[in-house]
Amino acid sequence: MCVTGPELTPSDVPHSYAQQALHLRAATSDDHGEVIRLLDESVMWLVSRGRSNQWGSEPWTGNETRMSRIYGMLQDNDGIVAERAGRIVGVAVVGQSNPPYVPDVVVPQRYIHLLIAAPSERGNGVGSVLLERIRADTRAAGIRLLRVDSFGGGDRRLVNYYVGQGFTPTETFHRGNWVGQLYEQYLD
């Protein structure tokens, strides 16, 4: 499990008061239902803002293909859960290999397969805390390359988010009508 890096203190991550109450722990396949809940909440949040082109307009609950994909992600990769007051408010899933639709690299990497925060936590730095934990764990494993992809279309808010987190956009790709953006970050 990837939650093995050095402990983070509040001074390690730019944060608001709300972040001080975050607890990080290793994700397990038992968290599957809560991760699906976060995805469903995020779909509703995106749809309410006219951004259904990112994840569609249908919930993940009841979609066996999507639900199985998340279960598999949690079983086959390292996951980190962010909790506040005992409730999961964010999740990151990281592995050694990239998805099949992304070009391989010849150097060791860690690939972020999922990074999500509850819509109610947007702007509270949950994603930043999860990313900092991923960076710390990646460095501790002696790996320098961290990659991720995201929705790259629409208003490009996710592109701006990842650039703001220190990632460099490397290439845009298409999966049907869905526009994706691949990023990389080399760690010191």
C-alpha angles and dihedrals in degrees: 000000000000101000089095103102126105117299113265119228125202090259091059095067130040102246150158125235089266092066093061088074094054118114120197122206139159115280120232134191086259087072090064095105093049092049089052088049090055091049092049091049090049093050090052090047092050093046091050087058095047093254102121091133090080102061103352126249101276124091120249089231108099094018100112094192093054094040092051090048091056092045089051091048091054092047099044103039142040115273135192124199124201113207131188118190090348094305123114108243100165142017136192125188119195132180142172095247132057126232116272093254092062123077115255122243128217096224127072112274144172115222124205106222096176136013116170138156128192111263088238088061098050109133094018094100099249091136091047092052091049091048091050090052089050090050092049092049092046092052091046089055090054093246120135104185121079119179136182139165130211144171105297101184136078115039091346092232091145091051089053091046094054093044087052088053091057100263122137117221108235107175143352119226139179131227102187106303092340115104116212133191123207120208138184136196125193112211125212 
